[in-house]
Amino acid sequence: MNQATVPRWSAMEVIEGCARAGYLGVGLWRDRIQEDGVVRIAKYAARLEIEITSLCRGGWFLAPDATARRAREEDNRRAVNEAAELGAHMLVLVVGPANDRDLETARRSVGEAICELASYAMTRGVSLAIEPMHPLYCGDRSVVVTLAQALRMAELTRSDGVGVVLDSYHLWWDPDLEQSIANATGSILGVQLADWLAPPPDPLNGRGMLGDGSIDLRRFCELVRAAGYDGPVEVEIFNPEIWALDPAEILELVAERYLANVD
């Protein structure tokens, strides 16, 4: 479970809820871990035998001036430290948009920034997972919009600690997806699932419950497993209609839909 699917719960509450519902892990968000404190959360998760599968998010590398760039570099190092203290499987990187219309230069700059951050992350034992996002978000959230682009950036770091996270919502449309996932063998650090509602009711918070949309989620996960990935699968759904449900009910519904549409 990803905390974004049950945002009414704090980090401690989602860990407890997942343990009670039979989940094995949870992905957390940086803006929510401050409520209870990183050390306390890590100890609680360990006591309940819940893995911290991811911490979201680092990134947003491009800034308009040197002062802002330094601030973002410092924040990304804090994110690495938090991931290390939580024992998270990966720090998810949403790389951010370009400052102007020059996408290729922006992508080169993002690649350079990830290389620099990777050097620090290695000292803390933290893996960095680049998240390619749907082209819908290229203008305001990420200049990395295909898995192939994310893989090239990961490869340029020449670090075993840098890979990719595959989100069905962002990748399902790609006509080269099967080959790109095959090419990601050895670089897949995590998998996230949500369905695509057609048309999306909201550009950001319009993701669908598993089985309610256009994505062949079973096939998506088959491709991932064929590429050798056997790690955690998170469900990350941004949708106010789902958030309005009781969080415990959401956990139960997600489990039912996962069994029906994925496993």
N, C-alpha and C positions, 0 to 999 in steps of 0.2 A: 504494500500500500504506500502511496505517496501522500504526504500530508496535505498537498493541494486539493485532494479529493474530499477531504474532511476538515476544512479550514476552521470549523467551529471548535475543534479540539486543539488544545495546546500540545506541545511536543510530548509532555509526560502523559497526557490523556490519550493521545493516539498510540503511544507505545503500550499503554495498559489495555486499550481497546483491541489492538491487534493481537496481543498475547491472549486475551480472553476469547477472541474469535478464531484463533488457530492460525493466524498469519505468522510468518517466520521473520519478516523484516519490514522496515519502514524507511522511506526517503524523507528527509527533513529539509526545511527551508531556513535560511540564515536569519530572516527577519522574525522568525518565531522561536528560535532557540534561546534568544536573549531573555525571554520570560522566565525560564526556569534555570538557566545557566548550563553551560556546556558540560562541566564536570558532573553536575547532578544528573543530567540527562544520560550521559554515558554510563554512569554507575547503575541507573535505574534500568536501562536497556539491557545491560549485562546481567542484572539480577533476574530479569524476566526472560532472558535468553532470546531477545529480539535483536537482530542485526540491524545496524544503520547502513542501509544499502546505498544511500547517496546523500550528499548535501548540495543543495541548490541555493544560490548559484554564485560562481565567479564569472569573470569576463568583463564585458562592456569596456573593451580595451581602448577604443579610439576616443580621444578627447580633443577639444578645440585648441588647447594651449598646454604649455609645459607644466604649469601648476596643476591643472586638472589631471594631466597624465600621471604625475607623481602621486596624486591622491588616489587614483585608481590602482596604481601599482601597489600602494600600501594596503588598500582594501583587499586586493587579491591575495596578498600575503597573509592578511588576517583570516581570509576565507580558508586558505591552506592550513593555517594553524588550528582553526576550528574543526576542520575535517579530520586532522590528525588527532585532536583531543577526543573527538567522538568515535574514532576508529572507523570512519565511513569508508565504504568500498571505493568511492570516487567523489571528486568534486566536479560537478557539472559546470561546463563553461558555455554560457550564452554570450557570443562574442561581441554583440552590439552592432549598430548601424554605422555607415560611413558618415563622415562629417560633411562631405560634399557629394558630388555625383560620380566621383572616380572610384568605382567599385574595385577595380583590379589593384590600385594602390592601397585601398583600404584592406583588401585581403592579404596583401604582402605584409602590411603593418601588423595585422592581427597575428599572422604566422610568426613574425619576429617577437611579438609580445608573449606569445605562448611559449616559444623557446626559452625566453628569459624566465618566465614563471616556472617552467618545468625544472630548471636548475635548482630553484629554491624548493619546489615540491619534493624533489628527490631527497633532499636532506631531511624532510619530515616524513618520508615514506608514504606520500599521498599521490594517488593516481589522478590524472586530469582527463576528463571525458569531454571532448568537443561535441556539442550537440548541433547537428545541421537542422535548420528549421525550414518550414514551408516557405516558398517564395513570397507568400502573402506578407511575411514579416521582414522582407529584405529592407524596406525603407525605414523601419523604426526599431528592429530588434536584432537582426543578424544578417551579415553579408555572406554567411555560409549557408547555402540553401540546397545543397545536394550532399549526399553521403560521399561521393567522389571527392568533392572539395575538402570535406572534413578529413578524409583519409590522407590526402596530400599534405595537409597541414600537420597531421600527426606524424607522418613519415619524415617530414623535414626536421622535426625536433631530434630525430635519432635517439629517442628515449623510449624504453619499454614501459615507462610510467605514463605515457600519453597515448590515449586511444579515442574511441568514439562511443557515444550512447545513441541507440537507435530508438526513436519514438515513432510509432506507427502513424500518428496524426500528421507528423511532418514529412514522412517519407513515402507513404503508400502510393502516391500519384506518379512516382518516377518510373518512366519506361525502362530505365536501366537498373532498376532496383535489385533484381535477382543477381545480376553480375556484380553490382556494387557490394551487396552483402557477402557474396562469395569472396570478393577481394578484401573484405574486412576481416577475414579469418585471422585470429590472433590479436586483433585490435579492438574487439568489442568488449567494452567494460560494463555495459549495462543496457537494459531494454525497458522501454516504457510503452504502455498501451493506452489508447483512447480511440474512440470511433469518430468518423467524419460524417457529420450531419449535412445533408444537401437540401437547400443551401444552408451554410452555417448561420445560426441565429445571431451570432455576434463574432466579430473578427478575433477577439481574444478569449472570451469566456463562452464559447459556443461548442465545446467538445461534447461528444456523445458518449453515453454509457455503452459498454461493450455489447455489440449485437444490434444497436439501434441505427447504424449508419451504413456507409458504403464500403468499408474496409474488410477484406478477407483476413481477419486477424489470425485464424488458424494457419493459413498459408504463410503469413508474415513470420509467425513464430517457427514454423517449419524451416523456412529459409535461414533464420537465425541459428537454429539448432544444427542445421546442415553445415553451417560455417564453424561449428565447434563450440558455440557458446552454450554453457550449461549453468549459468549463474542466475541470480534473482531476476524476476520480471515484476516491475512496478506497474500499478495502474494510476495514471495521473490525469484527472479530468477536471477541467475548469468549466463549471456550468452552474449558475445560480439556482436552477430548478433542482439539481441534484444536491447542492449544498443545503437547500432548505429542508431536506429530509433529516431525520435523526441520524447522527453519525454511525451509530451501531447498526441501523438499518442499511446504511450505505455499504458497510463492510459485508453484510450478509448478501446484499444484492450483487455486489462486485464478485464475490465468490461464486454465486450461482451463475452469473453471466460468463465468468472465466471458464468454468467447467463446461458450459454449453457451447461456447464460441471459440475456445482456444485449446483447452487441454483434451 
